[in-house]
């Protein structure tokens, strides 16, 4: 995989206001530079530590997530790499580098599963509906929806004031098309927000992570989830997350075995 990105897209003056406890913008920049230096020197554990410190400090930056994923991948922590690349794409949808890195990480997960378990079933792409809206942010879809709605009503108003049948017909057709566009954008926004699915999008971080009958390490194992697999976190309870995997299996998984794509 490619080396880490060198640019950190942050508004540091805003961050200073968010962390009155003494976290300085300079220290955040230093952490990012130190992470890049550690990565370049082959100290991937040190790189992970520094990038993760930025995330723990509240930084939600696509480059930080991208670099964190690359460092995890070099350490062989493929589930965590998949999570970080998904987080990068959540912040900056459609990014080619993150998309390619995610594909490589998932392919590596499949190869590892084939070596360990004699099978290579692994997710390679999201469902079609999610794939169609993946390149767009929620904000972009919302803005386009507002614009299309405004244009739709403008067409209706102009149609009522039009003096010729030809103008009225043309505005009626335009309003119909804009209504369809608005409906598509609304559907895309609903899909993007995951409103049609229960719980919050997550990634399984450990291979054969146990799904138990109850939030108790002594509870019987109902199923096992593959590393890097998609899941939905339905609830949290006593250090466990109630999880539903992409295959439909449901149970309680240790908090440390599953990571949310978006906080």
C-alpha positions as CSV (number, residue, x, y, z in Angstrom):
1,X,0.0,0.0,0.0
2,X,1.0,3.6,-0.6
3,X,2.9,5.7,2.0
4,X,1.0,8.0,4.3
5,X,-0.4,11.3,3.1
6,X,1.6,14.3,4.3
7,X,-1.2,16.9,4.5
8,X,-3.5,17.3,7.5
9,X,-6.7,19.2,6.6
10,X,-7.6,20.7,10.0
11,X,-8.8,24.0,11.2
12,X,-6.5,24.3,14.2
13,X,-7.9,27.5,15.5
14,X,-11.2,25.8,15.9
15,X,-9.6,22.8,17.6
16,X,-8.1,25.0,20.2
17,X,-11.5,26.2,21.2
18,X,-12.7,22.6,21.4
19,X,-10.0,21.4,23.8
20,X,-9.7,23.9,26.6
21,X,-7.8,21.4,28.7
22,X,-4.5,22.3,27.1
23,X,-4.4,20.4,23.8
24,X,-2.6,22.8,21.5
25,X,-2.8,23.0,17.7
26,X,1.0,22.7,17.6
27,X,0.9,19.4,19.5
28,X,-1.7,18.0,17.0
29,X,0.4,19.0,14.1
30,X,3.4,17.5,15.8
31,X,1.6,14.2,16.4
32,X,0.7,14.0,12.8
33,X,4.2,14.7,11.6
34,X,5.6,12.2,14.2
35,X,3.2,9.6,13.0
36,X,4.3,10.1,9.4
37,X,8.0,9.9,10.5
38,X,7.4,6.7,12.4
39,X,5.7,5.2,9.4
40,X,8.5,6.2,7.1
41,X,11.0,4.6,9.5
42,X,9.0,1.3,9.7
43,X,7.8,1.9,13.2
44,X,4.2,1.1,12.4
45,X,3.2,0.6,16.0
46,X,4.4,4.1,16.8
47,X,2.6,5.4,13.8
48,X,-0.7,3.8,14.9
49,X,-0.2,5.2,18.4
50,X,0.2,8.7,17.2
51,X,-2.6,8.7,14.6
52,X,-4.9,7.1,17.1
53,X,-4.0,9.8,19.6
54,X,-5.3,12.3,17.1
55,X,-8.6,10.4,16.7
56,X,-9.0,10.1,20.4
57,X,-8.5,13.8,20.7
58,X,-11.6,14.3,18.5
59,X,-9.9,14.7,15.1
60,X,-12.2,13.5,12.3
61,X,-9.9,13.9,9.3
62,X,-9.8,11.7,6.2
63,X,-6.0,11.8,5.9
64,X,-5.6,10.8,9.6
65,X,-7.9,7.8,9.1
66,X,-6.2,6.9,5.8
67,X,-2.7,6.9,7.4
68,X,-4.0,5.0,10.5
69,X,-5.4,2.4,8.1
70,X,-2.1,2.1,6.3
71,X,-0.2,1.6,9.5
72,X,-2.7,-1.0,10.8
73,X,-2.4,-2.8,7.4
74,X,1.4,-2.9,7.7
75,X,1.0,-4.5,11.2
76,X,-1.3,-7.1,9.8
77,X,-4.3,-5.7,11.7
78,X,-6.6,-6.0,8.7
79,X,-9.9,-5.6,10.5
80,X,-8.7,-2.3,12.0
81,X,-7.3,-1.2,8.6
82,X,-10.7,-1.8,7.0
83,X,-12.4,0.2,9.7
84,X,-10.0,3.1,9.3
85,X,-10.4,3.2,5.5
86,X,-14.2,3.1,5.9
87,X,-13.9,6.0,8.3
88,X,-11.8,7.9,5.8
89,X,-14.4,7.4,3.1
90,X,-17.2,8.4,5.5
91,X,-15.4,11.8,6.0
92,X,-14.4,12.1,2.3
93,X,-16.6,10.0,0.1
94,X,-15.3,8.9,-3.2
95,X,-11.6,9.3,-2.4
96,X,-9.7,7.1,-4.9
97,X,-6.8,6.3,-2.5
98,X,-9.1,5.2,0.3
99,X,-11.3,3.2,-2.0
100,X,-8.3,1.4,-3.5
101,X,-6.8,0.8,0.0
102,X,-10.1,-0.6,1.3
103,X,-10.3,-3.0,-1.7
104,X,-6.7,-4.2,-1.0
105,X,-7.4,-4.6,2.7
106,X,-10.5,-6.7,2.0
107,X,-8.6,-8.8,-0.5
108,X,-5.9,-9.4,2.1
109,X,-8.6,-10.4,4.6
110,X,-9.9,-12.9,2.1
111,X,-6.5,-14.4,1.5
112,X,-5.9,-14.7,5.2
113,X,-9.2,-16.4,5.7
114,X,-8.4,-18.8,2.9
115,X,-5.1,-19.7,4.6
116,X,-6.5,-20.1,8.1
117,X,-9.9,-21.6,7.4
118,X,-9.8,-22.9,3.8
119,X,-12.4,-20.3,2.7
120,X,-12.2,-16.9,1.3
121,X,-15.7,-15.4,1.6
122,X,-15.2,-11.7,2.2
123,X,-17.1,-8.5,1.4
124,X,-15.7,-6.8,-1.7
125,X,-18.2,-4.0,-2.2
126,X,-21.2,-2.5,-0.5
127,X,-24.8,-3.3,-1.6
128,X,-25.8,-1.6,-4.8
129,X,-27.9,1.1,-3.2
130,X,-25.1,2.1,-0.8
131,X,-22.6,2.0,-3.6
132,X,-24.6,4.5,-5.6
133,X,-24.6,7.1,-2.9
134,X,-21.1,6.3,-1.5
135,X,-19.3,9.0,-3.5
136,X,-21.5,11.8,-1.9
137,X,-21.6,13.3,1.5
138,X,-24.8,13.7,3.4
139,X,-24.4,17.5,3.2
140,X,-24.0,17.4,-0.6
141,X,-27.2,15.3,-1.0
142,X,-29.1,17.6,1.4
143,X,-28.0,20.7,-0.5
144,X,-28.9,19.2,-3.9
145,X,-32.3,18.2,-2.5
146,X,-33.0,21.7,-1.3
147,X,-32.0,23.1,-4.7
148,X,-34.2,20.7,-6.6
149,X,-37.1,21.3,-4.3
150,X,-36.8,25.1,-4.8
151,X,-36.5,24.7,-8.6
152,X,-39.6,22.4,-8.5
153,X,-41.7,25.0,-6.8
154,X,-40.4,27.8,-9.0
155,X,-41.5,25.8,-12.1
156,X,-45.0,25.4,-10.6
157,X,-45.3,29.1,-9.9
158,X,-44.0,30.1,-13.3
159,X,-46.4,27.6,-14.9
160,X,-49.4,29.3,-13.3
161,X,-48.2,32.6,-14.8
162,X,-47.3,31.3,-18.2
163,X,-49.4,32.7,-21.0
164,X,-49.0,30.0,-23.7
165,X,-49.8,26.4,-23.7
166,X,-46.3,25.6,-24.9
167,X,-44.7,27.3,-21.9
168,X,-47.1,25.7,-19.5
169,X,-46.3,22.2,-21.0
170,X,-42.6,22.8,-20.9
171,X,-42.7,24.0,-17.2
172,X,-44.9,21.0,-16.3
173,X,-42.4,18.6,-17.8
174,X,-39.5,20.4,-16.0
175,X,-41.4,20.2,-12.7
176,X,-42.0,16.5,-13.1
177,X,-38.4,15.8,-13.8
178,X,-37.3,18.0,-10.9
179,X,-39.8,16.1,-8.7
180,X,-38.2,12.8,-9.7
181,X,-34.7,14.2,-9.1
182,X,-35.8,15.3,-5.6
183,X,-37.3,11.9,-4.9
184,X,-34.0,10.2,-5.9
185,X,-32.0,12.6,-3.8
186,X,-34.3,12.0,-0.8
187,X,-33.9,8.3,-1.2
188,X,-30.1,8.6,-1.4
189,X,-30.1,10.7,1.7
190,X,-32.1,8.2,3.6
191,X,-29.8,5.4,2.5
192,X,-26.7,7.4,3.3
193,X,-27.9,8.1,6.8
194,X,-28.7,4.4,7.3
195,X,-32.3,5.3,8.3
196,X,-33.6,2.1,6.7
197,X,-31.4,-0.1,8.9
198,X,-31.4,-0.6,12.6
199,X,-28.3,0.3,14.6
200,X,-25.1,1.9,13.6
201,X,-22.6,0.9,10.9
202,X,-19.6,-0.9,12.2
203,X,-16.7,-3.3,11.3
204,X,-15.6,-6.5,13.0
205,X,-12.0,-6.1,14.1
206,X,-11.0,-9.6,15.0
207,X,-11.2,-12.9,13.0
208,X,-13.8,-15.3,14.3
209,X,-15.1,-12.8,16.9
210,X,-17.6,-14.5,19.1
211,X,-21.3,-13.6,19.0
212,X,-22.6,-14.7,22.4
213,X,-26.1,-15.4,23.7
214,X,-25.8,-12.8,26.5
215,X,-23.4,-9.9,27.5
216,X,-21.3,-12.3,29.5
217,X,-17.9,-13.9,28.5
218,X,-19.3,-17.2,29.9
219,X,-22.4,-17.2,27.7
220,X,-22.5,-19.7,24.9
221,X,-21.3,-18.7,21.5
222,X,-24.1,-18.3,19.0
223,X,-21.9,-17.6,15.9
224,X,-18.6,-16.1,14.9
225,X,-18.0,-13.0,12.7
226,X,-15.3,-12.7,10.1
227,X,-12.6,-10.0,10.4
228,X,-13.3,-6.9,8.4
229,X,-16.9,-7.9,8.0
230,X,-19.7,-5.3,8.1
231,X,-22.1,-5.2,11.1
232,X,-24.7,-3.1,12.8
233,X,-24.3,-2.2,16.5
234,X,-27.8,-2.3,17.9
235,X,-27.0,-1.5,21.6
236,X,-24.2,-1.6,24.2
237,X,-24.4,-3.4,27.5
238,X,-21.7,-4.0,30.2
239,X,-18.7,-4.0,27.9
240,X,-20.5,-5.8,25.1
241,X,-22.2,-4.6,21.9
242,X,-25.3,-6.3,20.6
243,X,-24.4,-6.8,17.0
244,X,-26.1,-8.0,13.8
245,X,-23.6,-9.1,11.1
246,X,-24.1,-8.8,7.4
247,X,-25.1,-12.5,7.3
248,X,-27.9,-11.8,9.7
249,X,-26.4,-13.4,12.8
250,X,-27.1,-11.5,16.0
251,X,-25.6,-11.7,19.4
252,X,-23.3,-9.9,21.9
253,X,-19.8,-9.2,20.9
254,X,-17.0,-7.7,23.1
255,X,-16.7,-3.9,22.6
256,X,-13.1,-4.3,21.6
257,X,-14.0,-6.6,18.7
258,X,-16.2,-4.1,16.8
259,X,-15.6,-0.5,15.8
260,X,-18.1,2.1,14.7
261,X,-17.5,3.8,11.3
262,X,-19.0,7.0,12.5
263,X,-19.2,8.2,16.1
